[in-house]
Amino acid sequence: APGATSVLWTGGIDNDWFKPGNWGGCAIPSCGTDAIIVPASANQPVINAVGAAVKSLTISGGATLSINAGFSLQVCQDLTNSGTLTASPTSTVLFNNAAVNQNITGNFIGVNKFGNLTITKTGGTVSLNNDADIGGTFTISNATSALNANGRYQKVAGNFTNYGTYTPGTGGTLEMNGTAAQTYYNAGTINNLTMQHSGTGVTLATNCTLANTGILSLNAGKIITTPSFEVAVTNRNVASLPSGNATSFVQ
């Protein structure tokens, strides 16, 4: 009903996220409305226009959400995926709700990977509670935004840009695995950095400083330094820098 605080996907008309009839005749989700996607209908939601927003979104087991190329989903509280997220590499999931704490929970690896993931907040922290793959860019866009990776493993195929606070957590690993050129900009430090890059290289736009327990793994692809920016491995243990190879090194 209009004014509902939570809506349930029924797919009663087609797969259009923006039709109230697909949400049981209620209003479509908004920043003030939670949404649950269930697999009850063969019509599963597709975001194929601008303006999609939701408070907390739950994708239930067996259900699917698709975000088409160039479009975005604004998440104002939490995102939980127990089903399938089919996100174009040029789509974006945006966490930008003021000063509240937000959570990313569930399966976001492999076919369930994000396209672009962007955090733009005035306070609060986004917590990553499971490993996550990002097929496009990973951006923490301002000084008042924060992500706590909680020791999880993140793969990024596009640019990594952090203007705020990125907390890897104990054992947390950032893997750069793009097939095209990537850029690394980080206002802070990271823990483990793994190179699995198959393009022309990852260019530093800031210093790349690993924490004193961090490990730099050069598996594939080169890190390109500049006269201004370098890689700093502060872990004194010899295991902190496994050998690179002919295709993976710091240039």
C-alpha angles and dihedrals in degrees: 000000000000110000093029116154092212132031132195125215113242101162089216095159110021138303099295112129090204100059115096089210089067089058095055093275092300125121117284116261119282139175087278097045129076118219134202122196114205129181095237093113130052085224106084121186123270124189104214102151139048125276106047111155137161139175103222117353125201120189103197125215110285093018126111136208119193124196111193128218116296097008131111143213117210112210113197098183127000136350121206124178121190092150131039130313112195105189125172113234087244095049122098137218108201127198107192111138110140116255102334125119113247135193137215110200135168137023115352101146132100112355089003094060124134121250102215118349116204131180117194113164141147092221144330126073135267109221121207107210099179138028114283139198121207116199093191133019128336110209133179094184109192144023094260095056124093140181124192109201092191093216093305128145116250126189118199122190096179134040120321110216124174120176092159135035122322113180111188095187126214109324093002114155133199114200121195104207107158126144092211131049114299134197127215120207118165127167090198141023132289131211112222122007120195123190113212095150122146100182133076094296148280112277120208116232090175134015113289105223121182120205119253090265094042128123125209109209115192103195101143136353133025133268109226114213125193134209087268103040134052143169115258119196106190097177106103093199111110089229090065092085114037113193117281123213142223091288100036122058145110110272 
